[in-house]
Amino acid sequence: MVEIVADGGFAAVDVETLCERAEVGRSHFDRCFADLEDCFLGVHDEVMEELCARVDEAPNGRTAWHDRIWAAGVGAMRYLQEDAARARFLVVAVNGAGSGAQVRRDRIVQRIADFLDGGRGEVDGARPMSRCTAEIAAGAVYNTILAKIESGSIERGEEFLPELIYLATMPYLGARAAEDELLVQPLR
C-alpha cells in the first residue's frame, strides 16, 4: 500500500494490484479489510504510530520545552528521511484518500499541537495564550513538511528544521528568540 500510494496517490490503488504486490489473494484482502480505504487507514495508523513512538522517545529525559521541541523535530525528521515513500504516504497521500484519511491528517496536526501547547508555560503572564495558538503553529509546521515532501526535498530536512522550530516557537518565545533558532545547526 505504501509503495503504490507513494508512486501514484490513493487513486492509483486497486485491490488486484495491491494483492499482487503483497502476494496475497483477494479473499485474504476481503477478510482483513472492508475496502481500499479501510486498508489505507489501517496502514496509515501503523505508520503514524511508528512516527509517534519515535517522536515521543526523542526527548529522552529533556525537561525544558525548547529542548523537547528540538529533539522531537530531529526525531521526526530522521523518521521521514528514512523512507521517502513512507513519508509521502503518511503526509501527502492522506490528503487525497477520503474522509477517514482527513480525520487521520487532522489527528497528525493535533498531535503536533499537543506537543507545542507546552509552550504556553514559556510565555509571560502578560500574553495569555489559548490552545488555538498551538493549533495554528502546528498547521504551519505540518504544511511546511507537506510542501518539502511534495517537492522531494525532505532528505535535506536538517537544512529546514531550524525553520520548523522557528514556526513552532515564535508564538511562545517571540520573534527575536525564534530568529535565533534559524542559526542553530542540528546534529547530522
C-alpha positions in Angstrom: 0.0 0.0 0.0 2.7 2.5 1.0 4.7 2.0 -2.2 1.7 2.0 -4.6 0.2 5.1 -3.0 3.6 6.9 -2.9 4.0 6.2 -6.6 0.7 7.4 -7.8 -1.5 8.5 -5.0 -4.5 6.7 -3.5 -6.4 6.9 -6.8 -3.8 4.7 -8.4 -4.5 1.8 -6.0 -6.7 -1.1 -6.9 -7.3 -4.2 -5.0 -5.9 -6.6 -7.6 -2.6 -4.7 -7.9 -2.3 -4.4 -4.1 -2.9 -8.1 -3.6 -0.4 -8.9 -6.3 2.3 -6.7 -4.8 1.5 -8.0 -1.2 1.5 -11.6 -2.6 -1.9 -12.4 -1.0 -5.2 -13.5 -2.5 -8.2 -11.3 -2.9 -10.1 -13.5 -0.4 -7.4 -12.7 2.2 -7.8 -8.9 1.5 -11.6 -9.2 1.8 -11.3 -11.0 5.2 -9.0 -8.3 6.5 -10.5 -5.1 5.1 -13.8 -3.7 4.1 -12.4 -1.8 1.1 -9.3 0.0 -0.1 -9.9 3.0 2.2 -10.1 0.7 5.2 -6.8 -0.9 4.2 -5.2 2.6 3.7 -6.4 3.7 7.1 -5.1 0.6 8.8 -1.7 1.0 7.2 -1.7 4.8 7.9 -2.4 4.1 11.6 0.5 1.7 11.8 2.9 4.2 10.2 1.6 7.0 12.3 2.2 5.0 15.5 5.8 4.3 14.4 6.4 8.0 13.9 4.7 9.0 17.2 6.8 6.4 19.1 9.9 7.9 17.5 8.9 11.4 18.4 7.8 10.5 21.9 11.1 8.8 22.7 13.3 11.5 21.1 13.2 14.0 24.1 14.6 11.2 26.3 14.6 12.9 29.7 14.9 16.5 28.4 12.8 18.7 30.7 12.9 22.1 29.0 10.2 22.7 26.5 12.6 24.2 23.9 14.9 21.2 24.2 12.0 18.7 23.8 10.8 20.6 20.7 14.2 20.3 19.1 14.6 16.6 20.0 11.2 15.8 18.7 11.9 17.7 15.5 15.1 15.8 14.9 13.4 12.5 15.7 10.5 13.2 13.3 12.8 14.5 10.5 15.0 11.4 10.7 12.0 9.1 10.6 10.6 10.9 7.5 14.0 10.8 5.8 14.5 7.1 6.3 11.9 6.2 3.6 10.7 8.7 1.1 7.7 6.5 0.1 6.6 6.2 3.7 6.9 9.9 4.2 4.8 10.6 1.1 2.2 8.1 2.2 2.0 9.5 5.7 1.9 13.2 4.9 0.9 13.7 1.3 -1.3 10.8 0.3 -3.5 11.2 3.4 -4.9 14.4 1.8 -6.5 12.5 -1.1 -7.7 9.3 0.4 -11.2 10.0 1.6 -12.9 11.4 4.6 -11.4 8.9 7.0 -8.0 9.9 5.9 -8.8 13.5 6.5 -9.5 12.6 10.1 -6.1 11.0 10.3 -4.5 14.2 8.9 -6.3 16.2 11.5 -5.0 13.9 14.2 -1.4 14.4 13.0 -1.9 18.2 13.3 -3.5 17.8 16.7 -0.5 15.6 17.9 1.9 18.3 16.8 -0.3 20.9 18.6 -0.3 18.8 21.8 3.4 18.9 21.7 3.7 22.6 21.0 1.0 23.6 23.5 3.6 23.1 26.3 4.9 26.4 25.1 2.2 28.3 27.0 4.3 27.7 30.1 7.1 29.6 28.5 5.0 32.8 28.0 5.0 35.6 30.4 1.6 36.2 32.1 1.2 39.4 30.2 0.4 37.5 27.0 -2.1 34.7 27.8 -2.4 32.1 25.0 -5.0 29.6 24.1 -4.8 26.1 22.5 -5.6 27.9 19.2 -2.0 29.2 19.2 -0.6 25.7 19.2 -3.0 24.6 16.5 -2.0 27.4 14.2 1.7 26.8 14.8 1.1 23.0 14.2 -0.7 23.7 10.9 2.2 25.8 9.8 4.7 23.1 10.7 2.6 20.4 9.0 2.1 22.3 5.8 5.8 23.1 5.6 6.7 19.4 5.9 4.0 18.6 3.4 5.5 21.1 0.9 9.0 19.7 1.4 7.9 16.1 0.9 5.9 17.1 -2.2 8.9 18.9 -3.7 11.2 15.9 -2.9 13.4 17.9 -0.5 12.7 16.1 2.7 16.1 14.5 2.5 17.5 17.9 3.3 15.5 18.2 6.4 18.4 19.3 8.6 18.5 22.4 6.4 14.9 23.5 7.1 14.5 22.0 10.6 15.5 25.4 12.1 12.7 27.0 10.1 10.2 24.5 11.6 11.5 25.2 15.1 11.1 28.9 14.3 7.5 28.4 13.4 6.9 26.3 16.5 8.5 28.6 19.0 7.8 32.1 17.6 4.3 32.5 19.1 5.6 31.5 22.5 9.1 32.9 22.7 8.7 35.9 20.4 10.2 36.8 17.1 13.6 37.7 18.4 14.2 34.4 20.3 12.7 32.4 17.4 15.0 34.1 14.9 17.9 32.6 16.9 16.6 29.2 16.0 17.4 29.9 12.4 21.1 29.9 13.3 21.1 26.5 15.0 22.8 23.7 13.1 21.2 20.5 14.3 23.3 17.3 14.6 23.5 15.5 11.3 
